[in-house]
């Protein structure tokens, strides 16, 4: 059964400042990782090649959103400078500027330095309670995928993920 869309409070946990962001970096970086719940929430199917791409890495297959030729997410609206799927956007997008890394046998929350949104312990706990359960089955693949932003070192480790 698909998880319902989080409440407005849950969606706003990290992204209070997003509507005032001038960089829109989250729409330009790596394509958003997709779970089956994301597809359902967004009204997409894995066969929707206009919006969804299938990739493989180290023997793992996964789905992600397509990018346009200009490098931006297929759902980024250049006129409004906003996400056209904001209310149903993938969990990967909901987590940004956070990401999850796996090293030394553990999952860790990391925060990219490109985004100025504040991250508090309360917000991390709330994410772990409300959004992360949907993501847990895909965490191992997600956390091990190579990411350009991660490889650039423009992040800080916050703490271990509490599953």
C-alpha positions in Angstrom: 0.0 0.0 0.0 1.3 3.4 -0.9 2.1 5.9 1.8 0.0 9.1 1.7 1.6 12.4 1.0 3.1 13.9 4.2 1.4 16.7 5.9 2.4 20.3 5.1 4.3 20.4 8.4 6.3 17.3 7.3 7.0 18.7 3.8 8.2 22.0 5.3 10.7 20.4 7.7 13.8 21.4 5.8 12.5 23.5 2.9 11.3 26.7 4.6 13.8 28.7 2.5 13.3 26.8 -0.8 10.9 29.3 -2.3 13.4 32.1 -1.8 16.4 30.1 -3.1 18.1 31.7 -6.1 20.3 28.7 -7.1 17.6 25.9 -7.6 20.6 23.6 -7.1 18.3 20.7 -6.1 16.8 20.7 -9.6 20.2 20.7 -11.3 22.1 18.0 -9.5 21.8 14.3 -9.8 18.5 13.0 -11.1 16.1 12.2 -8.2 16.0 8.6 -7.1 12.5 7.1 -7.4 10.7 4.5 -5.2 7.5 2.7 -6.2 5.7 5.0 -3.8 7.2 8.1 -5.5 5.9 6.8 -8.9 2.4 6.3 -7.5 2.3 9.6 -5.7 3.4 11.4 -8.9 1.1 9.4 -11.2 4.0 7.9 -13.1 4.9 4.4 -14.2 8.3 2.8 -14.7 7.6 2.7 -18.4 7.1 6.5 -18.7 10.3 7.2 -20.6 9.5 10.9 -20.9 9.8 11.3 -17.1 11.4 8.1 -15.7 14.8 6.5 -16.5 16.1 3.1 -15.5 19.7 2.8 -14.6 22.1 0.2 -13.2 25.1 0.5 -10.9 27.1 -2.3 -9.4 24.5 -4.8 -10.3 21.6 -2.8 -8.8 18.8 -1.5 -11.0 17.0 1.7 -9.9 14.7 4.3 -11.3 15.3 8.1 -11.4 13.7 11.1 -12.9 14.8 12.2 -16.4 16.9 15.4 -16.9 16.4 17.8 -19.7 19.1 18.7 -22.2 19.8 21.8 -20.1 20.6 19.6 -17.1 17.5 20.5 -15.1 14.9 18.1 -13.8 12.1 17.3 -16.2 9.6 18.8 -13.7 11.5 22.1 -13.2 9.4 24.9 -14.6 11.8 27.5 -16.0 9.0 30.2 -16.1 8.0 30.0 -12.5 11.4 28.7 -11.3 9.6 26.1 -9.2 9.0 22.4 -9.3 5.8 21.5 -11.1 5.5 18.4 -8.9 6.3 20.1 -5.6 3.4 18.6 -3.6 4.1 15.1 -4.9 7.9 15.3 -5.5 10.0 12.2 -4.8 11.3 11.5 -1.4 14.9 12.1 -2.6 13.8 15.7 -3.4 12.0 16.0 0.0 15.2 15.1 1.8 17.4 17.7 0.1 19.8 19.3 1.2 20.2 16.1 3.2 21.5 12.8 1.8 22.4 9.5 3.2 25.8 8.0 3.0 27.0 4.5 3.9 30.4 3.9 5.3 32.0 1.7 8.0 28.8 -0.4 8.0 26.5 2.4 9.0 24.2 5.0 7.4 24.9 8.6 8.1 22.9 11.8 7.4 25.0 14.3 5.4 24.1 17.9 4.5 25.2 19.5 1.3 26.8 22.9 1.8 25.1 24.4 -1.3 21.8 24.8 0.5 21.4 27.3 3.3 18.3 25.6 4.9 18.8 25.0 8.6 19.0 21.4 9.9 18.2 20.6 13.5 18.2 17.4 15.5 14.4 17.8 15.8 14.1 17.9 12.0 16.3 14.8 11.6 14.2 12.9 14.2 11.0 14.0 12.4 12.3 12.9 9.0 13.3 9.5 10.5 9.8 9.1 11.9 7.7 10.4 9.0 9.6 10.0 5.7 12.4 7.5 6.1 10.2 4.4 6.7 9.1 4.7 3.0 12.7 4.8 1.9 14.2 2.1 4.2 13.8 -0.8 1.6 15.8 1.2 -0.9 18.4 2.7 1.5 21.2 0.3 0.7 21.1 1.0 -3.0 20.4 4.7 -2.6 23.2 5.3 -0.1 25.8 3.5 -2.2 25.2 5.3 -5.5 28.0 7.6 -6.6 27.0 11.2 -6.4 28.9 14.1 -8.0 28.0 16.5 -5.1 29.1 13.9 -2.6 32.4 13.2 -4.4 33.1 16.9 -4.5 33.3 17.0 -0.7 30.8 19.9 -0.4 28.9 18.4 2.6 29.2 17.7 6.3 28.3 14.6 8.2 25.6 15.3 10.7 25.1 12.0 12.6 24.2 8.3 12.2 20.7 7.6 10.8 18.4 6.1 13.4 16.4 3.4 11.6 
